[in-house]
Amino acid sequence: MPMSSPLAMSFADSIKQAQRRTFYDQHQLLAVSMILIVLILPFVGLLVSGLFGVIAGALVSFAAYYLAPYVLLKLGV
């Protein structure tokens, strides 16, 4: 599935798996960064505030993984 233009892409289109995969394939450094964020942020949360921090860290990291393509395309990256 070809990726639509950044200006025409809706939020719903940006969170589809095919669109996300295409975005991360085109931005390899960002993909590696997001993997590190998703893995490390829950541990940072654990150190900061225990179990609540783990849950909050996991939620924030997964939200960042899903929202990064949309936000970065809207910013023109």
Secondary structure, 3 states (H helix, E strand, C coil): CCCCCCCCCCHHHHCCHHHHHHHHHHCHHHHHHHHHHHHHHHHHHHHHHHHHHHHHHHHHHHHHHHHHHHHHHHHCC
